Amino acid sequence: MNGVSLIMAILEHLGDNDQHIISQIHNINNLYLECLKSAETPNLKNMIIQGFMMNFFYDQGTTIMSLKNYQAFD
């Protein structure tokens, strides 16, 4: 949970349109997907979903492509 919180805080701090963050969306999604597999509490699951939503805010196309590559879009 701490890793997810840290990533979300960094994203909130940097604001939108940061190209370095956009280039890391695929890696961030991978971390979120790994955390989601082992998430046991509804609060943690909700936090991870918020992280995905934040990635959509940064770059919707990159996030969709990333989730499709991980076969996790559905």
Legacy VTK file of the C-alpha trace (Angstrom):
# vtk DataFile Version 3.0
C-alpha trace
ASCII
DATASET POLYDATA
POINTS 74 float
0.000 0.000 0.000
2.867 2.372 0.704
4.212 2.056 -2.853
0.817 2.866 -4.345
0.431 5.860 -2.015
3.883 7.114 -2.925
3.279 6.899 -6.675
-0.049 8.692 -6.355
1.537 11.457 -4.278
4.308 11.921 -6.838
1.804 12.101 -9.686
-0.307 14.652 -7.834
2.754 16.757 -7.094
4.120 16.791 -10.648
0.874 17.740 -12.325
-0.259 16.786 -15.783
1.647 16.689 -19.066
4.950 15.616 -17.530
6.517 13.579 -20.344
8.719 11.591 -17.965
5.665 10.373 -16.063
3.801 9.610 -19.279
6.734 7.493 -20.427
6.481 5.490 -17.184
2.736 4.787 -17.290
3.311 1.256 -18.573
5.609 0.472 -15.620
3.254 2.119 -13.149
0.334 0.071 -14.507
2.416 -3.070 -14.052
2.992 -2.201 -10.400
-0.703 -1.457 -9.886
-1.693 -4.761 -11.525
0.727 -6.697 -9.310
-0.610 -4.937 -6.212
-4.195 -5.566 -7.296
-3.555 -9.321 -7.458
-2.656 -9.442 -3.780
-4.934 -6.669 -2.501
-7.191 -7.998 0.216
-9.017 -4.945 1.498
-11.589 -2.865 -0.360
-9.717 0.319 0.588
-6.503 -0.855 -1.076
-8.377 -2.011 -4.172
-10.071 1.385 -4.401
-6.730 3.164 -4.040
-5.240 1.113 -6.867
-8.235 1.889 -9.095
-7.710 5.589 -8.302
-4.130 5.147 -9.477
-5.339 3.758 -12.803
-7.738 6.689 -13.129
-4.870 9.091 -12.520
-2.946 7.431 -15.353
-5.960 7.959 -17.619
-5.831 11.643 -16.669
-2.159 11.895 -17.621
-2.467 10.143 -20.966
-5.547 8.173 -21.878
-4.096 6.631 -25.041
-0.920 5.409 -23.347
-2.886 3.988 -20.424
-5.321 2.124 -22.678
-2.485 0.723 -24.788
-0.603 -0.325 -21.663
-3.583 -2.126 -20.142
-4.264 -3.853 -23.468
-0.620 -5.000 -23.613
-1.014 -6.523 -20.149
-4.316 -8.053 -21.266
-5.894 -6.279 -18.323
-8.122 -3.754 -20.041
-11.281 -5.818 -19.580
LINES 1 75
74 0 1 2 3 4 5 6 7 8 9 10 11 12 13 14 15 16 17 18 19 20 21 22 23 24 25 26 27 28 29 30 31 32 33 34 35 36 37 38 39 40 41 42 43 44 45 46 47 48 49 50 51 52 53 54 55 56 57 58 59 60 61 62 63 64 65 66 67 68 69 70 71 72 73
